[in-house]
Amino acid sequence: MQYGITYKVDKESESVHIQSLGNFKAKGLNQIPMNAEMATANLMEKDGDYFLHVTAYVPKEEKIHNKKAIGIDLGIKNQVAFSNGITTQYAIPASERKIRLYKVFSRAKYDQKTKQQSKRRQKVLNKIKGEFSKENNMKRDINNKLASYVSNNYEFVAYQNDHIHAWQKLWGRRIYQTSIGEFRNALKRKASTPIEIDRFTKTTGICMDCDALLYLNLSDRVFTCPFCEYLQDRDVSAANATINKGLSLRNVGETLAEDHASVSSMLEYLKHIPHMKASIADETRSSKQTERQIEASSVRAR
């Protein structure tokens, strides 16, 4: 269908006119940007509902060039950890309605010989598919919002090419509830300069102060260096190692340091994303290291 000929869209009245079919109320027209030039459209039926897929053209956005860099570490406990100290947790569990529908679906009639199912069973199956579609849309929305913020505020984005498919063998439900693989794919598309680190590159257990290498178990959530007494969240430390290795691979040179205002604004934005928990893993140091730094500064002062 061609816009203006076989179909028209009215955002004010939230309606769509289709030739030979008439006018229909439509939800989600606010997704079409104001500066978009609408072209073709297709009317599709999915799980008992009808959708109008509109193809629109928007002006190409310029790549950001602000010399700011950030490292990202993907995980299970903290889905996404950033090198600026922010960690995020999010998951979309199965809804109670979907669980009830599964129980109804198991009791519906199904003939094993003729491979035919009752109309009631087919209706329940369509409702279950609708619940799956809602969950996938919610996860996709979270990942796209997170990737868009990172891409719009940082020129260099470093992440590791983790074998997420292998994680499903141990944490299949957790991976399904988050779909963190979609977040990584969104970064590849949207980031100005995405930097992908090889999956076999060691990023966990590297001290950011003395470059010491340590072995950490999965239960060790805090990285503690026995040589310089550096303390940091495990995932944040891995994100810092990721950005350091990524910048060295690209020979980027000097980048702008992260300031408190940008970290605070990022944290505030992430907290407003539905189903997401965001916090700052503060970097802490032991009292012995603090005393040693004070003594060193006093010696330099003398």
Secondary structure, DSSP 8 states (H G I E B T S, - for coil): -BBTTTEEEETTTTEEEETTTEEEE-S-GGGS-TT-EEEEEEEEEETTEEEEEEEEE--------S-BEEEEEE-SSSSEEETTSEEEEE-----HHHHHHHHHHHHS-EETTTTEE-HHHHHHHHHHHHHHHHHHHHHHHHHHHHHHHHHHH-SEEEEE---HHHHHHHHHHHHHHH-HHHHHHHHHHH-SEEEEE-TTS--TTB-TTT--B----TT--EEE-TTT-EEEEHHHHHHHHHHHHHHHHHT----B---HHHHHHHHHHHHTSTTEEEEE---EE-HHHHHHHHHHHHHHH-
